[in-house]
């Protein structure tokens, strides 16, 4: 997350419930000890800074949208809405589905090649197969 914050890039990451967070910047407790309302809650994530925490399907997410706010301070995160989170989460989920399909359906992760050209050909063919499957699914 620090990588994205330094470069002022927005992010959406799943968090484990044992991550250390705080209302104040020095009194840290496990994230599971906090109640996260539907509209989200701004908390200070240890070693990162303030993030907006949302809960969806029993998973916790740290969210920051750099396109609307260029700094990661508490005041700018108060402006983040549930709608912003939902839109970003929908995009995030499509990317997850894409990677799952590439790995499981197109077998991108199952290669036993050592040569650069054969690896490149395998990835190309896997991507092409994915595109053909998606076009077939949409028809």
Residue pairs with C-beta under 8 A, 6 or more apart in sequence:
1 11
1 13
1 45
1 48
1 51
1 62
2 47
2 48
4 10
4 11
4 64
4 66
5 11
5 48
5 49
5 64
5 72
8 66
8 70
9 66
10 64
10 65
10 66
10 67
10 88
11 62
11 63
11 64
11 66
12 61
12 62
12 63
12 85
12 88
12 89
12 92
13 61
13 62
14 59
14 60
14 61
15 31
15 45
15 53
15 60
15 61
15 62
16 31
16 60
17 30
17 31
17 32
17 60
18 30
18 31
18 32
19 30
19 31
19 45
19 46
20 28
20 29
20 30
20 31
20 45
20 46
21 28
21 29
21 30
21 31
21 34
21 43
21 44
21 45
21 46
21 53
22 28
22 29
22 43
22 44
22 46
23 43
23 44
24 44
25 44
28 46
31 43
31 53
31 60
34 41
34 43
34 53
35 41
36 53
36 54
36 55
36 60
38 55
38 82
39 81
39 82
40 52
40 53
40 54
40 63
40 80
40 82
40 85
41 52
41 53
42 50
42 51
42 52
42 53
42 74
42 77
42 78
43 50
43 51
43 53
44 50
44 51
44 74
45 51
45 62
48 62
49 72
49 73
50 72
50 73
50 74
50 77
51 62
51 63
51 64
51 72
51 77
52 62
52 63
52 64
52 77
52 80
52 85
53 60
53 61
53 62
53 63
54 60
54 61
54 63
54 82
54 85
54 89
55 61
56 85
56 89
61 85
61 89
63 80
63 84
63 85
63 88
64 72
64 77
64 80
65 80
65 84
65 88
68 76
68 79
68 80
68 84
69 76
69 77
69 79
69 80
98 130
101 130
101 133
102 108
102 126
102 127
102 130
103 109
105 129
105 130
105 133
106 126
106 127
106 129
106 130
106 133
107 126
108 122
108 123
108 126
111 118
111 119
111 122
113 119
113 122
